[in-house]
Amino acid sequence: MGSPRFRLADLADIALVQTVSAEAYVPAYQSVMGAVPKPAIEDYSDRIKKQNVWIAEFDGEASGVLVLEPSADHLMIYSIAVLPKRQGSGLGKALLAFAEARAAITGVQEVRLYTNRRMERNVALYQAVGFVEVGRRPHPNRAGEVLIDMAKKVRRHDCA
């Protein structure tokens, strides 16, 4: 795979963001957890207005979506979605690296995310790129489900 191009989503991209999110989340999560996660059905309008949604394009096609939540001391990855036909291509890793670069640009020291403990492929991917587990907690909306909180320190980039 060549290098993806990242761009901020705008309000004209709402349907695109929702489609990519649904196509990425529904097959992966519904088969493992028997439920559709919130990012698959969310209205991203407010997040797009806040400039927190990024689209990854590859060969001119929107193939991935990254939703970030900035905080004073960290950058939270709320959602990372890759079209099924692009999964396994390295686009997920590229989106994670992009999130880390955004964190460095904003001056925060850490990138955080969370995932369901049953999403073993996600956990393995996050660990492979340097995220470490920092805690576990009950899912706020699904009894019996457990979320894994993960974090990665942002590498400092020297800017000349």
C-alpha positions in Angstrom: 0.0 0.0 0.0 1.2 3.5 -0.8 0.8 6.4 1.6 -2.7 7.5 2.5 -3.7 11.1 2.4 -5.3 12.6 5.5 -7.8 15.4 5.4 -10.2 17.0 7.9 -13.8 15.9 7.3 -16.4 18.6 6.6 -20.2 18.6 6.9 -20.5 17.3 3.4 -18.7 14.1 4.6 -21.2 13.1 7.2 -22.7 10.3 5.2 -19.2 9.1 4.2 -18.0 9.1 7.8 -21.0 7.2 9.0 -20.8 4.6 6.1 -17.1 3.9 6.7 -17.7 3.6 10.4 -20.6 1.3 10.0 -18.9 -0.9 7.4 -15.8 -1.2 9.7 -17.6 -1.7 13.0 -20.7 -3.7 12.4 -19.2 -6.9 10.9 -16.3 -6.9 13.4 -18.2 -6.1 16.6 -21.6 -7.7 15.9 -20.0 -11.1 15.3 -17.9 -11.0 18.4 -20.2 -9.1 20.8 -23.6 -9.5 19.4 -24.2 -5.7 19.4 -23.6 -2.7 17.2 -21.2 -0.2 18.9 -22.0 3.4 19.1 -19.4 4.6 16.6 -21.2 2.6 13.9 -24.4 4.6 14.3 -23.3 7.9 15.7 -24.2 11.3 14.2 -20.8 12.9 13.6 -22.0 16.4 12.9 -20.8 18.0 16.1 -17.4 16.2 16.0 -16.9 17.3 12.4 -17.8 20.9 13.3 -15.1 20.8 16.1 -12.6 19.6 13.5 -12.0 16.3 15.3 -12.8 13.9 12.4 -10.1 12.9 9.8 -10.6 10.9 6.6 -7.8 8.7 5.2 -7.9 8.5 1.4 -6.0 5.9 -0.5 -6.0 6.0 -4.3 -8.6 8.7 -4.2 -11.0 6.6 -2.1 -12.0 7.3 1.5 -10.9 4.2 3.2 -10.6 5.1 6.9 -11.9 7.5 9.5 -10.2 8.7 12.7 -12.1 10.5 15.4 -10.1 12.4 18.0 -11.0 14.0 21.3 -8.4 16.5 22.4 -7.8 17.2 26.1 -5.3 19.4 27.9 -2.9 16.5 28.7 -3.7 13.8 26.1 -5.4 13.0 22.8 -8.1 10.4 22.9 -8.8 8.2 19.9 -12.6 7.9 20.1 -12.9 5.9 16.9 -10.7 4.4 14.3 -12.4 2.7 11.4 -11.0 1.1 8.2 -13.1 -0.3 5.4 -13.1 -4.1 5.4 -11.4 -4.3 2.0 -8.5 -2.2 3.4 -8.1 -4.0 6.7 -4.8 -5.7 7.0 -3.2 -3.3 4.5 -1.5 -1.1 7.2 -4.0 1.7 7.1 -5.0 1.1 10.7 -1.4 1.5 11.7 -1.1 4.6 9.5 -4.2 6.1 11.2 -2.7 5.4 14.7 0.6 7.0 13.6 -1.3 10.0 12.3 -3.1 10.4 15.7 0.3 10.3 17.4 1.6 13.0 15.0 -1.5 15.1 15.8 -0.8 14.7 19.5 2.8 15.8 19.0 1.7 18.9 17.0 -0.7 19.9 19.8 2.0 19.4 22.4 0.3 16.7 24.5 2.4 13.8 26.0 0.1 10.9 25.4 -2.4 9.3 23.1 -5.2 7.2 24.7 -7.9 4.8 23.5 -10.1 2.0 24.8 -11.5 -1.1 23.3 -13.6 -4.1 24.4 -11.5 -6.9 25.9 -13.1 -9.3 23.4 -11.8 -7.4 20.5 -8.5 -9.3 20.6 -7.4 -8.2 17.1 -7.7 -4.6 18.1 -5.8 -5.1 21.4 -3.0 -7.0 19.5 -2.8 -4.2 16.9 -2.6 -1.4 19.5 0.1 -3.3 21.5 2.1 -3.9 18.2 2.4 -0.1 17.7 3.3 0.6 21.3 0.1 1.1 23.3 0.1 -0.4 26.7 -2.8 -1.4 28.9 -3.3 1.1 31.7 -6.6 -0.3 33.2 -9.8 -2.2 32.8 -13.3 -1.1 33.6 -16.9 -2.2 33.2 -18.6 -1.1 30.0 -21.0 1.7 31.0 -23.9 0.5 28.9 -23.4 -3.3 28.6 -23.5 -5.4 31.7 -20.8 -7.9 31.9 -18.6 -6.3 29.2 -15.1 -5.0 30.1 -13.3 -2.1 28.4 -9.5 -2.0 28.2 -7.9 1.4 28.5 -4.6 1.8 26.6 -2.1 4.6 26.3 1.0 5.5 24.4 3.6 8.2 25.2 4.1 10.6 22.3 7.6 10.6 20.9 9.0 14.1 20.8 9.8 15.3 17.3 12.5 17.8 16.7 11.3 20.5 14.4 14.0 22.6 12.7 
